């Protein structure tokens, strides 16, 4: 093989010096690993787990397609995933792009379920590209899953690596990334996370396919994040981060291919977004755990109280929204089960039930409004100094 790419693309070096990463990057790596462990180890109610998986799958698919120009909204992507979105013929390709990314994610997740090794190979990357471009309108010079034969311009920044060398560059990329897994034991998890970001970056540089390189890179990244120990909900975070901060993503990407070809800024940018996304997920999980704790607390408070009035009051306090005062007049129509409970009851039933809940310390009243007293759950948290 010639060395044309070394002359035209000197930033494609297949090297990383861990000593060049600053202390903030290492702190982000440590926090990312810790938060992935936290998310992986938290049991959730089945319905909550399904909802969270659905939310972050939607975000991941939406981000992966939108950053490449897909105009479907996040809500439309959710409906498409749920097989509940019909599109006119002129927009059918938008739905197909979403279907393809879901198929790619499902392939990787199936391999995890069945215990297959998540080894990156040129054939695997080509397969990802074939999935990404499946059943989309044909383009001249583009064959899904096959390395391009022509030169290609990447945005307005640089040309992809020479077409004649892309096949070999894919092999080198896989050999290099797989070799990074042989790092010392203390560095294996940090390096595994870095590998996911590096895979994305290098595929963007090489641009080996006629189309779908960005989506292919994000499937690679998703696979490598799972291989690094990230739970599935967390493995969608980077794609969402790149899409949310699209202008910064392209700015950081452009910097890496200009002298002195520094990639540490892109790594830090990726890790900061990853950690920010993990923090959001942990906060969402914490809220769900507080809901479960509140439900258990309320059920314990009514333990042994099985009269119709007590059952109605228990349902009332559990159906009240958190953090806001609900007017008493709205309670009989607040939820379907409360509507059933108060159908045919007198006008004094709601005030009596609210007063009973106040005596139990489960709600607080302000004017003609009532709110569940969930702040008392803070007493169950470990004591700490509040900043």
VEXTIMAR-148201 format. One line per 8 residues: for each residue x, y, z of C-alpha. Coordinates in Angstrom, 2 decimals, padded with zeros to 5 digits. Layout:
<pts>
X Y Z; ...
</pts>
This chain:
<pts>
000.00 000.00 000.00; 001.20 003.52 -000.81; 001.46 006.31 001.69; -000.79 008.78 -000.08; -003.05 009.27 002.95; -000.04 010.06 005.14; 000.72 012.96 002.84; -002.85 014.17 002.32
-004.29 013.26 005.76; -001.41 013.35 008.27; -003.94 013.55 011.14; -004.94 009.92 010.46; -002.13 008.58 012.62; -003.77 005.75 014.62; -002.05 007.07 017.71; -003.16 008.52 021.02
-000.93 009.73 023.81; -002.83 009.41 027.08; -000.35 011.78 028.73; -001.70 014.60 026.57; -005.16 014.36 028.16; -005.57 017.04 030.83; -006.82 016.49 034.37; -010.36 017.59 033.48
-010.57 014.88 030.81; -009.44 012.23 033.27; -011.96 013.46 035.84; -014.70 013.25 033.20; -013.63 009.71 032.32; -013.82 008.71 035.97; -017.22 010.32 036.43; -018.53 008.71 033.24
-017.46 005.25 034.40; -018.95 005.82 037.86; -022.26 007.06 036.49; -022.53 004.17 034.03; -022.06 001.78 036.96; -024.71 003.69 038.92; -027.27 003.56 036.11; -026.55 -000.11 035.42
-027.08 -001.05 039.06; -030.39 000.70 039.75; -033.46 -001.58 039.61; -036.51 000.10 038.13; -040.14 -000.94 037.92; -040.73 -002.70 034.59; -043.00 000.04 033.23; -040.54 002.77 034.27
-037.64 000.87 032.70; -039.58 000.45 029.44; -040.47 004.14 029.41; -036.89 005.28 030.01; -035.56 002.92 027.35; -038.16 004.25 024.94; -037.31 007.87 025.71; -033.56 007.46 025.18
-033.92 005.18 022.17; -036.05 007.89 020.60; -033.49 010.56 021.48; -030.65 008.47 020.06; -032.43 007.66 016.80; -033.70 011.23 016.40; -030.24 012.67 016.98; -028.49 010.21 014.67
-030.84 010.96 011.79; -031.50 014.66 012.37; -027.83 015.66 012.42; -027.64 014.22 008.89; -030.63 016.24 007.69; -033.71 014.18 008.64; -036.54 016.61 009.40; -038.82 014.40 011.50
-039.45 015.73 015.01; -038.58 013.75 018.13; -042.27 013.00 018.64; -042.60 011.75 015.06; -039.54 009.53 015.54; -041.13 008.08 018.69; -044.32 007.31 016.80; -042.31 005.73 013.95
-040.48 003.48 016.41; -043.87 002.50 017.86; -045.17 001.73 014.32; -047.67 004.56 014.67; -046.51 007.08 012.04; -047.77 007.07 008.49; -045.92 009.32 006.06; -046.89 010.45 002.56
-044.86 008.91 -000.30; -042.75 012.06 -000.65; -041.54 011.65 002.98; -041.26 007.85 003.07; -037.46 008.01 002.96; -037.45 009.96 006.24; -039.23 007.10 007.97; -036.93 004.58 006.32
-033.88 006.38 007.69; -035.35 006.04 011.19; -036.22 002.36 010.64; -032.66 001.66 009.52; -031.06 003.16 012.63; -033.46 001.22 014.87; -032.49 -001.95 012.99; -028.81 -001.19 013.59
-029.34 -000.61 017.31; -031.42 -003.78 017.60; -028.71 -005.83 015.88; -026.13 -004.67 018.40; -028.45 -005.18 021.39; -029.35 -008.67 020.15; -025.65 -009.54 020.04; -025.32 -008.36 023.65
-028.32 -010.47 024.73; -026.94 -013.54 022.98; -023.43 -013.08 024.37; -021.68 -012.50 021.06; -018.36 -010.62 021.22; -018.66 -006.98 020.20; -015.49 -007.04 018.12; -015.12 -004.32 015.52
-014.15 -005.56 012.05; -014.24 -003.99 008.56; -017.06 -006.39 007.68; -019.06 -005.24 010.71; -018.60 -001.58 009.77; -019.66 -002.31 006.18; -022.71 -004.15 007.49; -023.63 -001.10 009.57
-023.40 001.07 006.45; -025.55 -001.38 004.48; -028.20 -001.16 007.23; -028.01 002.64 007.35; -028.61 002.97 003.59; -031.08 000.10 003.22; -034.04 000.83 000.90; -033.18 004.53 000.56
-033.33 006.29 -002.82; -030.25 005.27 -004.86; -027.44 007.76 -005.36; -024.86 007.80 -008.10; -021.62 006.14 -007.04; -023.07 004.94 -003.70; -023.35 001.21 -002.99; -024.63 000.45 000.53
-022.03 -001.48 002.52; -019.26 -001.03 -000.04; -016.25 001.25 000.17; -016.44 004.23 -002.19; -014.38 004.42 -005.36; -014.46 008.21 -005.81; -013.12 011.20 -003.93; -015.57 012.80 -001.49
-015.69 016.20 000.22; -016.50 016.10 003.94; -018.65 019.17 004.55; -016.58 022.20 003.64; -013.62 021.13 005.74; -011.55 018.45 003.99; -011.68 015.56 001.57; -012.09 012.02 002.79
-009.07 009.74 002.64; -008.03 008.55 -000.83; -010.60 006.03 -002.07; -007.96 003.48 -003.06; -006.76 003.31 000.56; -010.09 003.28 002.41; -010.28 -000.52 002.53; -006.90 -000.77 004.21
-007.63 002.17 006.48; -010.74 000.41 007.79; -008.63 -002.61 008.64; -006.02 -000.44 010.36; -008.73 001.34 012.32; -010.21 -001.91 013.59; -006.79 -003.37 014.44; -005.84 -000.22 016.32
-009.10 000.07 018.28; -009.12 -003.62 019.17; -005.50 -003.32 020.25; -006.38 -000.54 022.68; -008.32 -003.10 024.71; -004.97 -004.58 025.75; -004.26 -001.56 027.97; -003.25 -002.23 031.59
-006.16 -003.33 033.74; -006.40 000.01 035.56; -006.84 001.81 032.23; -009.11 -000.64 030.41; -012.42 001.09 031.19; -011.19 004.64 030.45; -009.55 003.48 027.23; -012.69 001.58 026.23
-014.73 004.79 026.52; -012.08 006.71 024.60; -012.22 004.05 021.87; -015.88 004.85 021.20; -015.11 008.53 020.64; -012.00 007.72 018.60; -013.94 005.33 016.36; -016.45 008.05 015.58
-013.70 010.58 014.89; -011.61 008.33 012.68; -014.52 007.13 010.58; -015.50 010.77 010.03; -011.93 011.44 008.86; -011.62 008.43 006.59; -015.17 008.73 005.24; -014.93 005.33 003.57
-018.46 005.15 002.16; -020.29 007.10 -000.50; -022.98 008.10 002.03; -024.11 007.35 005.58; -020.67 007.75 007.17; -021.98 009.78 010.13; -024.77 007.32 010.90; -022.35 004.41 010.51
-019.93 006.12 012.92; -022.69 006.49 015.51; -023.59 002.80 015.29; -019.90 001.98 015.82; -019.84 004.34 018.77; -022.99 002.75 020.23; -021.46 -000.73 019.97; -018.18 000.36 021.55
-019.97 002.14 024.40; -021.86 -001.06 025.20; -018.60 -002.99 024.99; -017.14 -000.49 027.47; -019.88 -001.32 029.98; -022.33 001.51 029.33; -026.00 000.51 029.77; -028.15 000.82 026.65
-029.89 004.00 027.80; -026.50 005.67 028.36; -025.09 004.51 025.02; -027.51 006.86 023.22; -026.20 009.94 025.03; -023.29 010.85 022.73; -025.43 010.97 019.58; -027.91 013.20 021.40
-025.05 015.44 022.59; -023.61 015.87 019.09; -027.04 016.80 017.74; -027.87 019.22 020.55; -024.54 021.01 020.06; -024.27 020.59 016.31; -022.34 023.77 015.55; -019.77 022.98 018.26
-019.56 019.39 017.02; -018.57 020.53 013.54; -016.20 023.15 014.95; -014.41 020.60 017.12; -014.30 018.12 014.25; -012.73 020.71 011.95; -010.03 021.57 014.50; -008.81 017.98 014.58
-007.82 018.02 010.89; -005.85 021.27 011.10; -002.27 021.60 012.40; -001.24 020.65 015.01; -003.96 017.94 014.59; -004.91 018.02 018.26; -007.72 015.60 019.16; -007.76 016.24 022.90
-010.33 019.04 022.54; -012.74 016.78 020.65; -012.31 014.05 023.27; -012.99 016.47 026.10; -015.99 017.93 024.25; -017.42 014.44 023.73; -016.82 013.35 027.31; -018.33 016.52 028.78
-021.51 015.95 026.79; -021.55 012.30 027.76; -021.25 013.11 031.46; -023.87 015.87 031.22; -026.27 013.38 029.62; -025.56 010.76 032.28; -026.27 013.33 034.97; -029.65 014.02 033.36
-030.42 010.31 033.26; -029.49 009.83 036.91; -031.71 012.76 037.88; -034.59 011.18 035.94; -033.95 007.83 037.65; -033.82 009.56 041.04; -037.22 011.13 040.37; -038.66 007.73 039.52
-037.22 006.25 042.70; -038.77 009.07 044.72; -042.16 008.29 043.16; -041.82 004.64 044.15; -040.74 005.65 047.66; -043.75 007.96 047.95; -046.13 005.24 046.80; -044.70 002.83 049.38
-044.87 005.52 052.09; -048.54 006.24 051.33; -049.46 002.55 051.28; -047.75 002.05 054.66; -049.64 005.04 056.06; -052.95 003.41 055.05; -051.94 -000.10 056.10; -054.95 -001.87 057.59
-057.33 000.92 056.54; -059.55 -000.68 053.91; -062.81 001.29 054.21; -064.18 002.81 050.97; -063.30 006.29 052.26; -059.69 005.30 053.05; -059.20 003.60 049.68; -060.57 006.71 047.95
-058.28 009.01 049.96; -055.25 006.85 049.18; -055.99 007.04 045.47; -056.49 010.79 045.78; -053.10 011.48 047.36; -051.33 009.20 044.86; -052.98 010.92 041.88; -052.22 014.49 042.94
-049.43 016.04 040.81; -046.18 016.90 042.59; -044.94 020.43 043.15; -048.19 022.29 042.45; -051.44 023.05 044.22; -054.46 021.42 042.62; -057.76 023.30 043.08; -060.22 021.24 045.09
-062.82 021.77 042.40; -060.63 019.89 039.89; -060.13 016.78 042.02; -063.31 014.94 040.90; -062.12 015.12 037.27; -058.36 014.95 037.83; -057.96 011.30 036.73; -060.34 008.62 035.45
-060.23 006.67 038.69; -060.92 009.77 040.79; -063.83 010.58 038.49; -065.23 007.11 039.27; -064.55 007.54 043.00; -066.38 010.87 043.27; -069.21 010.18 040.84; -072.49 010.63 042.72
-070.76 011.87 045.89; -071.84 015.06 047.66; -070.03 018.39 047.44; -068.53 017.93 050.93; -066.81 014.60 050.13; -063.68 016.13 048.58; -063.09 018.63 051.46; -063.61 015.81 054.01
-061.11 013.59 052.20; -058.58 016.42 051.97; -058.92 017.16 055.70; -058.38 013.47 056.47; -055.20 013.50 054.38; -053.99 016.66 056.14; -054.40 014.89 059.50; -052.31 012.02 058.18
-049.62 014.51 057.12; -049.81 013.47 053.48; -050.96 016.73 051.89; -050.68 020.45 052.50; -053.40 022.97 051.72; -053.12 026.56 050.51; -056.31 028.50 049.91; -058.55 026.26 047.81
-055.66 024.16 046.55; -053.97 021.00 047.81; -050.56 019.43 047.12; -048.98 016.14 048.22; -046.46 016.68 051.02; -043.63 014.86 049.27; -040.91 017.07 050.76; -041.03 014.89 053.86
-039.25 012.19 051.83; -036.07 014.25 052.22; -035.93 012.95 055.78; -035.16 009.52 054.33; -032.04 010.82 052.52; -028.58 010.76 054.12; -027.66 014.00 055.89; -025.26 016.23 053.97
-024.22 019.87 053.93; -026.14 021.75 051.23; -024.06 024.10 049.09
</pts>
